[in-house]
Amino acid sequence: MNDWMAERSIFRIRRELYVLTASLFFGDFGTGILMPLIPLYIRHLDAGISMDLEIKSALVFGVFGLFAAASYPVMGRLSDRIDRRKPFVLAGLIGFMVLSAACASIDTFEQLLAIRVAQGVMVGAMVPSTLAMLTHISTPDNRGRSMGVYSTIRGIGSAAGPAVGGVIAVVWGFGAGFYACAVLGLISIILVSFFVRETHSSEISGISDISGSDWSKTGCLPEPPDSADSANRVNSAGSVNSTANTGIGLLAAAAFTTMLAIMIIATMLPLYEERLGASTAGLGVALAAYFSARLIFQTPMGVLSDRIGTRRVVVAGLGVSALLILRIAHVTTTPEFLTLMFATGVAAAAVNTPALAFGADLSCPGMVGQQMSLFPMASAIGMVAGPLIGGVFASYLGFTSPFYLCAGLMVAVGVLVMTKGRRGALK
């Protein structure tokens, strides 16, 4: 098995992971193109109900996040039940292609809102199965670096997409931008159809037989069929699997706090413009510094977690993130803000990539899609909750209050990850 893996690996990562990541890259690139097109497109659409532009923009992003978050566990559980991932990935990509093209022919805000709801469901179908496939084709020894490579390549498409989308909209119009997204989705559909193979639960961590494998590798036990003579085994399996669920839930909570932090900061940008006397361009550079640092350091943090342990890296990342968030609440100059944002991006990479890898290690064969869906669901909730918490707390309790709340959550989650690890929920 080791020799076979060596022959089919690059930098200790199986080639199948590169194939899957490269196949999905074009869809991610198209998703990035949509980011600036959607809010700008709203100005050109009629609306049956009179609303401020800011409210409309919040709605199109909010309904997407809410329906994606609601779909993740449902679709993850369904993919586990039938033990197939590829149909869900293809369904999500086909939906992305069709809905992107549909955006070019609508003329009302309500139609756009309906499309965003459908897009959220399509993403909810695709992401849990993608994470499950990544879990299947990686091993505990290279899971951190595997998740890091996947996140980095995916991040390149998402980061470059907005700039490309803005250029296309200016030069050729919004319709061209939406059709470009559809074409990119079609490329991913073709690549996934012909080059990405199906994966199954029995492949996790090299396990070939669910009924007779070493479950200590994943922290899970199989759930035997219900019968009188297997009642004790059912209770034992349920208890161990519940422990795995607790660990994955804590790791997803860690990912939630980093998304919450950046969304709070993004919500506060208009206030930073006044407090720091910063330009819009300067604040944009600061945001770019955060995302660039997170993109650059995802793979190194994954490699580090493989070497010294994922729990240590996650806890350290949460602690450093909390300190940086507190400092950002009191920042006084634009250069300092930019520097802190870069450092916060590095700390976020130390939380998210190892947490994702750790969750894959803990996931149970037969439950991978359902359990791994907690990560995108947590991020989607953070994306929706961040602006709400930032706006409400800053308005009623003062500018720094949402930052202190977020830092406190990071510390609390870090303590739980550390203490649960010692008790066995997180190894």
Legacy VTK file of the C-alpha trace (Angstrom):
# vtk DataFile Version 3.0
C-alpha trace
ASCII
DATASET POLYDATA
POINTS 427 float
0.000 0.000 0.000
2.796 2.453 0.880
4.660 1.726 -2.363
1.463 2.248 -4.345
0.897 5.545 -2.583
4.472 6.656 -3.255
4.108 5.956 -6.959
0.922 7.972 -7.202
1.812 10.937 -5.002
3.360 14.360 -5.475
4.897 15.991 -2.400
3.295 13.212 -0.326
-0.173 14.072 -1.659
-2.077 11.677 -3.894
-2.474 12.807 -7.488
-6.209 12.279 -7.227
-6.418 15.251 -4.907
-4.722 17.486 -7.470
-7.104 16.201 -10.143
-10.155 16.958 -7.994
-8.865 20.394 -6.968
-7.892 21.398 -10.517
-11.256 20.215 -11.837
-13.141 22.373 -9.332
-10.857 25.390 -9.811
-12.835 26.767 -12.749
-16.089 26.678 -10.815
-14.407 28.479 -7.911
-13.035 31.043 -10.350
-16.558 31.606 -11.657
-17.856 31.993 -8.113
-15.261 34.699 -7.555
-16.420 36.502 -10.709
-19.971 36.544 -9.337
-18.934 38.318 -6.133
-18.746 41.873 -7.550
-21.332 41.289 -10.281
-24.236 40.409 -7.979
-24.315 43.564 -5.782
-23.560 45.883 -8.721
-26.235 44.221 -10.869
-28.915 45.145 -8.323
-28.858 48.785 -9.477
-30.111 47.703 -12.904
-33.056 45.624 -11.664
-36.579 46.736 -10.872
-38.054 45.841 -7.487
-41.665 45.352 -6.449
-40.875 46.595 -2.934
-38.996 49.827 -2.288
-35.789 49.122 -0.341
-32.431 50.797 0.126
-29.605 49.459 -2.018
-27.723 48.359 1.104
-30.685 46.254 2.257
-31.008 44.640 -1.171
-27.309 43.772 -1.206
-27.525 42.311 2.292
-30.539 40.223 1.257
-28.941 38.657 -1.826
-25.926 37.572 0.198
-27.939 36.707 3.312
-30.419 34.342 1.643
-27.547 32.614 -0.151
-25.737 31.990 3.148
-28.853 30.897 5.008
-30.009 28.384 2.397
-26.480 27.053 1.944
-26.121 26.585 5.707
-29.487 24.800 5.887
-28.606 22.535 2.940
-25.124 21.425 4.068
-26.130 18.834 6.713
-29.110 17.561 4.691
-27.077 16.987 1.534
-24.133 15.633 3.502
-26.347 13.076 5.220
-27.973 12.098 1.910
-24.580 11.545 0.253
-23.576 9.344 3.209
-26.800 7.352 2.949
-26.235 6.426 -0.712
-22.415 6.432 -0.288
-21.866 8.475 -3.448
-20.264 11.924 -3.767
-19.714 12.628 -7.451
-23.424 13.075 -8.349
-23.735 15.793 -5.706
-20.625 17.603 -6.942
-21.919 17.463 -10.519
-25.399 18.594 -9.453
-23.901 21.612 -7.704
-21.786 22.534 -10.730
-24.689 22.090 -13.158
-26.846 24.278 -10.948
-24.102 26.907 -10.822
-23.819 26.901 -14.621
-27.561 27.144 -15.286
-28.251 29.746 -12.601
-25.289 31.908 -13.664
-26.607 31.997 -17.226
-30.120 32.730 -15.926
-28.864 35.880 -14.185
-28.187 37.421 -17.603
-31.849 37.290 -18.601
-33.687 38.471 -15.465
-35.098 41.965 -14.998
-36.366 42.132 -11.388
-34.725 42.029 -7.969
-37.148 39.330 -6.818
-35.940 37.037 -9.602
-32.342 37.581 -8.526
-33.320 36.756 -4.950
-34.888 33.477 -6.079
-31.735 32.607 -8.028
-29.585 33.295 -4.973
-31.755 30.941 -2.903
-31.265 28.206 -5.524
-27.519 28.898 -5.677
-27.307 28.442 -1.923
-28.965 25.035 -2.208
-26.627 24.018 -5.053
-23.565 24.977 -3.024
-25.073 23.053 -0.123
-25.222 19.978 -2.330
-21.670 20.244 -3.632
-19.439 21.306 -0.728
-20.049 18.467 1.794
-19.431 15.854 -0.890
-16.275 17.645 -2.011
-14.940 17.644 1.554
-15.868 13.983 1.895
-13.937 13.146 -1.294
-10.922 15.044 0.046
-11.164 13.023 3.250
-11.346 9.768 1.304
-8.278 10.445 -0.853
-6.046 11.788 1.920
-4.521 10.056 4.934
-3.884 11.105 8.545
-0.204 11.595 7.690
-0.815 14.104 4.893
-4.283 15.430 5.649
-3.103 18.846 6.793
-1.032 19.509 3.704
-3.758 18.023 1.484
-6.396 20.366 2.882
-3.912 23.226 2.637
-3.201 22.603 -1.052
-6.908 22.279 -1.808
-7.746 25.501 0.064
-4.879 27.403 -1.542
-5.725 26.463 -5.136
-9.401 27.112 -4.497
-8.528 30.449 -2.888
-6.578 31.550 -5.967
-9.708 31.253 -8.096
-11.891 32.999 -5.529
-9.333 35.792 -5.073
-8.693 36.431 -8.782
-12.339 36.135 -9.787
-13.616 39.486 -8.420
-11.006 41.482 -10.351
-11.783 39.602 -13.565
-15.516 40.005 -12.977
-15.175 43.745 -12.549
-13.195 44.090 -15.787
-15.669 41.973 -17.767
-18.636 43.991 -16.466
-16.992 47.288 -17.418
-15.789 46.214 -20.872
-18.493 43.803 -22.072
-21.385 44.208 -19.616
-22.998 42.138 -16.887
-24.429 39.583 -19.305
-20.951 38.663 -20.507
-19.821 38.223 -16.914
-22.665 35.835 -16.090
-22.109 33.821 -19.280
-18.380 33.638 -18.470
-19.311 32.097 -15.108
-21.526 29.565 -16.890
-18.697 28.590 -19.257
-16.279 28.145 -16.347
-18.855 25.964 -14.614
-19.191 23.872 -17.769
-15.417 23.312 -17.863
-15.502 22.012 -14.285
-18.450 19.757 -15.130
-16.531 18.186 -18.021
-13.365 17.708 -15.961
-15.189 16.197 -12.989
-17.227 13.901 -15.253
-14.227 12.422 -17.063
-11.285 12.669 -14.666
-12.571 12.567 -11.073
-13.412 9.104 -9.795
-16.120 8.251 -7.274
-15.034 7.656 -3.671
-16.628 5.600 -0.917
-16.651 5.571 2.876
-14.578 2.390 3.054
-11.577 4.278 1.641
-11.059 6.596 4.624
-7.525 6.386 6.010
-6.824 3.327 3.874
-9.706 1.318 5.406
-10.882 -1.267 2.914
-13.515 -3.111 4.922
-15.905 -1.161 7.141
-17.089 -4.192 9.037
-13.644 -5.376 10.092
-11.368 -2.360 10.104
-9.356 -0.632 12.782
-11.753 2.084 13.892
-9.265 3.585 16.318
-7.771 5.473 13.368
-10.854 7.651 13.047
-12.177 7.601 16.578
-15.398 5.956 15.356
-17.141 2.655 15.558
-19.472 1.109 13.012
-23.146 1.121 13.867
-24.323 -2.509 13.529
-27.830 -3.455 12.432
-30.482 -3.215 15.123
-30.985 -6.585 16.788
-31.314 -7.984 20.295
-27.830 -9.491 20.371
-26.159 -6.291 19.101
-27.709 -3.795 21.538
-24.492 -3.330 23.486
-22.479 -2.770 20.316
-25.013 -0.209 19.129
-24.698 1.703 22.396
-20.910 1.532 22.242
-20.780 2.717 18.647
-23.218 5.528 19.358
-21.142 6.708 22.314
-17.868 6.766 20.390
-19.433 8.381 17.341
-21.003 10.994 19.615
-17.522 11.791 20.906
-16.327 12.280 17.325
-19.305 14.550 16.642
-18.402 16.645 19.670
-14.822 17.065 18.485
-15.831 17.985 14.940
-18.418 20.418 16.299
-15.745 22.209 18.337
-13.442 22.433 15.334
-16.279 23.827 13.229
-16.889 26.380 15.994
-13.240 27.422 15.662
-13.765 28.007 11.926
-16.923 29.962 12.747
-15.009 32.407 14.952
-12.521 33.300 12.203
-15.325 33.981 9.720
-17.163 35.982 12.383
-14.038 38.077 12.970
-13.434 39.060 9.353
-17.117 39.832 8.793
-17.175 42.075 11.867
-14.108 43.897 10.577
-15.651 44.244 7.107
-18.811 45.667 8.665
-16.728 48.243 10.553
-14.806 49.498 7.515
-16.904 52.673 7.115
-16.189 53.524 10.754
-12.488 52.798 10.289
-12.520 55.196 7.364
-13.527 57.950 9.787
-11.456 56.873 12.797
-8.224 56.372 10.840
-8.781 58.942 8.123
-8.133 56.085 5.705
-9.040 56.028 2.037
-11.259 53.412 0.468
-8.230 52.132 -1.424
-6.218 51.838 1.789
-8.933 49.819 3.490
-9.229 47.636 0.406
-5.501 46.930 0.561
-5.872 45.966 4.220
-8.590 43.464 3.346
-6.449 42.140 0.512
-3.586 41.718 2.994
-5.792 39.516 5.174
-6.947 37.274 2.338
-3.473 37.127 0.786
-1.886 36.047 4.071
-4.565 33.448 4.621
-4.076 32.142 1.094
-0.281 32.029 1.319
-0.096 30.346 4.721
-2.805 27.690 4.361
-0.478 25.005 3.036
2.426 25.800 5.438
0.017 25.629 8.368
-1.313 22.330 7.064
2.222 20.931 6.844
2.988 22.239 10.338
-0.119 20.564 11.744
0.943 17.244 10.198
4.290 17.526 11.977
3.473 18.848 15.457
-0.226 18.005 15.812
-3.375 19.679 14.584
-4.789 20.460 18.023
-1.742 22.491 19.017
-1.847 24.573 15.849
-5.601 25.224 16.123
-5.379 26.315 19.768
-2.374 28.538 19.063
-4.141 30.080 16.063
-7.223 30.874 18.141
-5.164 32.449 20.919
-3.165 34.641 18.551
-6.315 35.569 16.626
-8.015 36.715 19.842
-5.087 38.979 20.720
-4.966 40.447 17.219
-8.722 41.109 17.168
-8.449 43.005 20.441
-5.621 45.095 19.047
-7.541 45.793 15.833
-10.340 47.224 17.984
-7.922 49.935 19.187
-5.816 50.485 16.064
-4.912 54.126 15.413
-3.121 54.232 12.046
-3.693 52.770 8.605
-0.232 51.100 8.365
-0.826 49.434 11.727
-4.263 48.275 10.563
-2.749 46.782 7.402
-0.039 44.976 9.394
-2.545 43.580 11.882
-4.829 42.419 9.098
-1.967 40.498 7.472
-1.124 38.873 10.804
-4.792 38.030 11.373
-4.845 36.285 7.994
-1.884 34.143 9.041
-3.606 33.269 12.327
-6.840 32.410 10.485
-4.884 30.005 8.258
-3.531 28.387 11.431
-7.100 27.750 12.574
-9.027 26.812 9.445
-6.774 24.415 7.531
-5.698 22.320 10.548
-9.277 22.316 11.870
-10.539 20.985 8.551
-7.837 18.315 8.499
-8.524 17.434 12.134
-12.227 17.104 11.390
-11.431 14.741 8.515
-9.328 12.621 10.879
-12.211 12.384 13.341
-14.949 11.779 10.779
-16.625 8.388 10.806
-16.908 6.178 7.717
-20.527 6.323 6.647
-20.939 9.785 8.197
-18.233 11.808 6.451
-20.490 14.044 4.368
-22.766 14.813 7.293
-19.937 15.521 9.745
-17.725 17.514 7.384
-20.742 19.628 6.382
-20.444 21.293 9.789
-17.444 23.295 8.551
-19.074 25.093 5.597
-22.250 25.462 7.651
-20.303 27.167 10.448
-18.628 29.512 7.949
-21.981 30.370 6.355
-23.481 31.163 9.753
-20.470 33.323 10.576
-20.893 35.164 7.281
-24.484 36.015 8.181
-23.955 36.627 11.916
-20.860 38.840 11.575
-22.541 41.912 10.068
-25.516 41.582 12.431
-23.382 41.305 15.557
-20.983 43.996 14.380
-23.727 46.470 13.567
-25.943 45.881 16.616
-23.185 45.686 19.239
-21.295 48.678 17.856
-24.483 50.749 17.747
-25.681 49.970 21.274
-22.577 48.962 23.253
-19.765 50.845 21.549
-17.340 50.365 18.690
-15.039 47.883 20.451
-17.761 45.612 21.897
-18.135 43.207 18.921
-14.354 42.733 18.831
-14.270 41.801 22.525
-17.174 39.408 22.022
-15.407 37.708 19.111
-12.097 37.476 20.993
-13.900 35.975 23.975
-15.527 33.345 21.780
-12.128 32.470 20.291
-10.604 32.002 23.744
-13.582 29.912 24.925
-13.446 27.653 21.870
-9.664 27.341 22.201
-9.983 26.243 25.832
-12.630 23.679 24.885
-10.525 22.300 22.039
-7.552 22.006 24.401
-9.448 20.427 27.311
-11.573 18.113 25.169
-8.405 16.965 23.464
-6.981 15.872 26.777
-10.200 14.031 27.603
-10.192 12.151 24.307
-12.717 13.907 22.129
-9.856 15.526 20.241
-6.634 13.561 20.040
LINES 1 428
427 0 1 2 3 4 5 6 7 8 9 10 11 12 13 14 15 16 17 18 19 20 21 22 23 24 25 26 27 28 29 30 31 32 33 34 35 36 37 38 39 40 41 42 43 44 45 46 47 48 49 50 51 52 53 54 55 56 57 58 59 60 61 62 63 64 65 66 67 68 69 70 71 72 73 74 75 76 77 78 79 80 81 82 83 84 85 86 87 88 89 90 91 92 93 94 95 96 97 98 99 100 101 102 103 104 105 106 107 108 109 110 111 112 113 114 115 116 117 118 119 120 121 122 123 124 125 126 127 128 129 130 131 132 133 134 135 136 137 138 139 140 141 142 143 144 145 146 147 148 149 150 151 152 153 154 155 156 157 158 159 160 161 162 163 164 165 166 167 168 169 170 171 172 173 174 175 176 177 178 179 180 181 182 183 184 185 186 187 188 189 190 191 192 193 194 195 196 197 198 199 200 201 202 203 204 205 206 207 208 209 210 211 212 213 214 215 216 217 218 219 220 221 222 223 224 225 226 227 228 229 230 231 232 233 234 235 236 237 238 239 240 241 242 243 244 245 246 247 248 249 250 251 252 253 254 255 256 257 258 259 260 261 262 263 264 265 266 267 268 269 270 271 272 273 274 275 276 277 278 279 280 281 282 283 284 285 286 287 288 289 290 291 292 293 294 295 296 297 298 299 300 301 302 303 304 305 306 307 308 309 310 311 312 313 314 315 316 317 318 319 320 321 322 323 324 325 326 327 328 329 330 331 332 333 334 335 336 337 338 339 340 341 342 343 344 345 346 347 348 349 350 351 352 353 354 355 356 357 358 359 360 361 362 363 364 365 366 367 368 369 370 371 372 373 374 375 376 377 378 379 380 381 382 383 384 385 386 387 388 389 390 391 392 393 394 395 396 397 398 399 400 401 402 403 404 405 406 407 408 409 410 411 412 413 414 415 416 417 418 419 420 421 422 423 424 425 426
